[in-house]
Amino acid sequence: MKAQNDQRTGLLYGFASYGMWGIVPLFWPLLQPAGAIEILAHRMVWSLAVVGLALLVLRRWGWMAELLRQPRKLALTAVAAALVTVNWGVYIWAVNNGAVVEASLGYFINPLVTIALGVLVLGERLRRTQWAAVGIAVTAVLVLAVGYGRPPWISLILAVSFALYGLIKKQLGMGGLESLTAETVIMFLPALGYLLWLGSRGESTFTAQGPGHAALLASAGLVTAIPLICFGAAAIRVPLSTLGLLQYMAPVFQFGLGVLYFHEAMPPARWAGFSLVWVALSILTWDALRTARRSRALRLDALSAHLPSSVPSPVPSPLPTPERETA
């Protein structure tokens, strides 16, 4: 029962995190004229401020000493911090340079990489319908790559970096708030050093563009911390294959924003590729719902079979009764 409750909670965290990531392309253009690296540095600095305040309120500090006593866990945390830094930076650059649709492609590829890691590294097994969906999605990615006329580097970097990040979070087994705090502590000094260097050269936009711009840069901490905390909580509660399904939410929203709000070009090849992706998503969704119904039915059958053995046997009656006899 506890495992079922944990997985249900993890699904809620997953829906929340990917929903927020889906609409975040609306936020990053508001931070211009700051460049991608300056925005990235502010994300790091202000994210630590947000999670630090949360830990102060919750009084959850004991895990830090334990982490410092485990070199392997600390090293994995540093790798996770590096991966998410790459992911953040590339994504900000893509959104602010008119590549929202290509960035969304990266997060369509990402579940495929996540599922592959679940199979190859963690030994998770896929059903036939899941394999079929993966095959269709791989075909879709190839069609989209041909449509772009070049390797989709933005997409590939986003996909691989975040899939590896999710795998490491799974192995760390830390809470979402704790793991994000550790990662932002590692990233804090380089980020702060860059911002100070930028300010010394008179190139920082934090003070030059007025208090409104400064407030927007500072709010990057909230925009970053909240969905990542939700993702961290989901990653330790649900299988990677399930995360692979949930991850389609964010690119669907991002794709819609890229086409309808940012008015990015969509030639026929891209429409064909994205259509295949949506077919794959439909298959995965149908399979997940079918499997959930079967699992629920099996649990009910097992419960029904167990109940008679736990009820005291009635006194034998000389007359037949309409109820089914039990051994």
Helices and strands as residue ranges (DSSP letters): H 2-23, G 24-26, G 28-31, H 36-58, H 62-68, H 71-96, H 100-120, H 128-148, H 153-172, H 176-200, H 211-235, H 240-246, H 249-256, I 257-261, H 268-310
